Amino acid sequence: MATKWGICSAGKISNDFVVALQTLPAQDHQAVAVAARYLSRAKEFAKSHNIPKAYGTYEELAEDPDIDIVYVGAIHPAHRDLVLLFFNHGKNVLCEKPMAMNLTEVKELTSAARKHNVFFMEAFWSRFFPVYEEIRSLLDQKVLGEVKVVRAEFGANLVGVPRAVEKELGGGALLDIGCYGIQFASMAFNGENPESVTANGFLHDTGVDETVTIILQYPGKCQAIITSTIVTELPNQAVISGTQGMIQIPSYMWSPTSLIVNGKETKYTLPTTTKHLHFKNSTGLSYEAEHVRQCLLKGLKESPIMSLAESELLASIMEEVYIQLGIYKNKE
Ligand SMILES: NC(=O)c1ccc[n+]([C@@H]2O[C@H](COP(=O)([O-])OP(=O)(O)OC[C@H]3O[C@@H](n4cnc5c(N)ncnc54)[C@H](OP(=O)(O)O)[C@@H]3O)[C@@H](O)[C@H]2O)c1
């Protein structure tokens, strides 16, 4: 039976997610309903993606009994309330990254998911790309020996994107794109807690973080260096260096199609589409959707690859970075 997806928000990433879903077999995945703040937007979205039901409120989507899982593609300040709305109606949820605005909210959501006994995952789609699967397999086999240094960067000129620069829309380099580097380091160090978090950076004139570099130190003299910026392009690569070898991910480290292991490159092909996409390599969202389907079929309440505990860890690292940058003080 197909996994029936409800789509919450008719914005850019929701468009790409539905396009990616439709690259998968229709007997496995169906977008059955979409909700937006305005019915006209929902209807337009439904029409362009052949989705049977369109709602003008998120509540109607929450009340729809014929949905297996809701994909939350709204801007991040809206995540907390929306996810709780769906949990309160017993819905499973895949929520776009970052899961929420701060550690307090993230913990509230993870404990609500456990309380309601629903499936919940932060949509770090990168984790499910074949390149990331291969990296985890190489790390498991200790092909690099002991991992010592990890580098990751995500920089793009997003100064014209309201979501990236405006405080009330959840703007800032870290929440929008820097989180990809943190999740990468966390995967490379097997979800371990860093011993220390050190951050330095600059604020944009809107008050959000503009450019940030973070050093995470892990036990055993291991380090991750993560840079993100919303004012300029970076090479957008990542590297994992171990005592016996090195893995490089050429651009884009968050949605990669190429992997270089000790100098030898392997290329990967993504699903194709003729439909419009807003973001690079977005058909790769299909890997995440299929992973979620497999979790639901197994009756899992969280993903073994992107667990709730790891979402809490990532949020705790970001919280510390904000405190050090002096722009965030809401620590528990
Ligand atoms: N995985 C990825 O590759 C990826 C890429 C980009 C973004 N993202 C994440 O996806 C989320 C949405 O990003 P996006 O680029 O799709 O954003 P967007 O198109 O600017 O907005 C997404 C939706 O947010 C909803 N929203 C709720 N309150 C809003 C408000 N006060 N002002 C404006 N919109 C509001 C709107 O829903 P309605 O349609 O209901 O009005 C809008 O369509 C973010 O959390 C972002 O970090 C992920």
The ligand as a MOL file (V3000), in Angstrom:
LIG
                    3D

  0  0  0     0  0            999 V3000
M  V30 BEGIN CTAB
M  V30 COUNTS 48 52 0 0 0
M  V30 BEGIN ATOM
M  V30 1 N 15.7710 20.2630 2.6110 0
M  V30 2 C 16.1170 21.2920 1.8660 0
M  V30 3 O 16.8240 21.1900 0.9090 0
M  V30 4 C 15.5820 22.6360 2.1990 0
M  V30 5 C 15.7500 23.6550 1.2660 0
M  V30 6 C 15.1950 24.8720 1.5500 0
M  V30 7 C 14.5170 25.0850 2.7320 0
M  V30 8 N 14.4060 24.0810 3.6340 0 CHG=1
M  V30 9 C 13.6710 24.2980 4.8820 0
M  V30 10 O 12.2930 24.2800 4.5440 0
M  V30 11 C 11.5890 25.2760 5.2760 0
M  V30 12 C 10.8440 26.1870 4.3050 0
M  V30 13 O 11.7310 26.7750 3.3930 0
M  V30 14 P 11.1960 27.3700 1.9820 0
M  V30 15 O 12.3850 27.8380 1.2410 0
M  V30 16 O 10.2860 26.3880 1.3440 0 CHG=-1
M  V30 17 O 10.3980 28.6320 2.5160 0
M  V30 18 P 9.2520 29.5180 1.8440 0
M  V30 19 O 8.8920 28.9890 0.4930 0
M  V30 20 O 9.6950 30.9300 1.9540 0
M  V30 21 O 8.0490 29.3280 2.8900 0
M  V30 22 C 7.5170 28.0690 3.1730 0
M  V30 23 C 6.1440 28.2270 3.7710 0
M  V30 24 O 6.1830 28.7300 5.0960 0
M  V30 25 C 4.8500 29.0600 5.4350 0
M  V30 26 N 4.7420 30.1440 6.4030 0
M  V30 27 C 4.1850 30.0410 7.6140 0
M  V30 28 N 4.2200 31.2190 8.2520 0
M  V30 29 C 4.7920 32.1070 7.4260 0
M  V30 30 C 5.0900 33.4930 7.4970 0
M  V30 31 N 4.8300 34.2070 8.6060 0
M  V30 32 N 5.6630 34.0800 6.4440 0
M  V30 33 C 5.9700 33.3760 5.3300 0
M  V30 34 N 5.7070 32.0310 5.2090 0
M  V30 35 C 5.1130 31.4200 6.2350 0
M  V30 36 C 4.1450 29.3930 4.1180 0
M  V30 37 O 3.1390 28.3970 4.0340 0
M  V30 38 P 1.7940 28.5210 3.1990 0
M  V30 39 O 2.1360 27.9760 1.8680 0
M  V30 40 O 0.8660 27.6910 3.9790 0
M  V30 41 O 1.3960 29.9570 3.1690 0
M  V30 42 C 5.2200 29.2020 3.0710 0
M  V30 43 O 4.7480 28.6410 1.8690 0
M  V30 44 C 12.6130 25.9720 6.1610 0
M  V30 45 O 12.5640 25.4320 7.4540 0
M  V30 46 C 13.9430 25.6520 5.5010 0
M  V30 47 O 15.0230 25.5730 6.4200 0
M  V30 48 C 14.9040 22.8710 3.3760 0
M  V30 END ATOM
M  V30 BEGIN BOND
M  V30 1 1 1 2
M  V30 2 2 2 3
M  V30 3 1 2 4
M  V30 4 1 4 5
M  V30 5 2 4 48
M  V30 6 2 5 6
M  V30 7 1 6 7
M  V30 8 2 7 8
M  V30 9 1 8 9
M  V30 10 1 8 48
M  V30 11 1 9 10
M  V30 12 1 9 46
M  V30 13 1 10 11
M  V30 14 1 11 12
M  V30 15 1 11 44
M  V30 16 1 12 13
M  V30 17 1 13 14
M  V30 18 2 14 15
M  V30 19 1 14 16
M  V30 20 1 14 17
M  V30 21 1 17 18
M  V30 22 2 18 19
M  V30 23 1 18 20
M  V30 24 1 18 21
M  V30 25 1 21 22
M  V30 26 1 22 23
M  V30 27 1 23 24
M  V30 28 1 23 42
M  V30 29 1 24 25
M  V30 30 1 25 26
M  V30 31 1 25 36
M  V30 32 1 26 27
M  V30 33 1 26 35
M  V30 34 2 27 28
M  V30 35 1 28 29
M  V30 36 1 29 30
M  V30 37 2 29 35
M  V30 38 1 30 31
M  V30 39 2 30 32
M  V30 40 1 32 33
M  V30 41 2 33 34
M  V30 42 1 34 35
M  V30 43 1 36 37
M  V30 44 1 36 42
M  V30 45 1 37 38
M  V30 46 2 38 39
M  V30 47 1 38 40
M  V30 48 1 38 41
M  V30 49 1 42 43
M  V30 50 1 44 45
M  V30 51 1 44 46
M  V30 52 1 46 47
M  V30 END BOND
M  V30 END CTAB
M  END
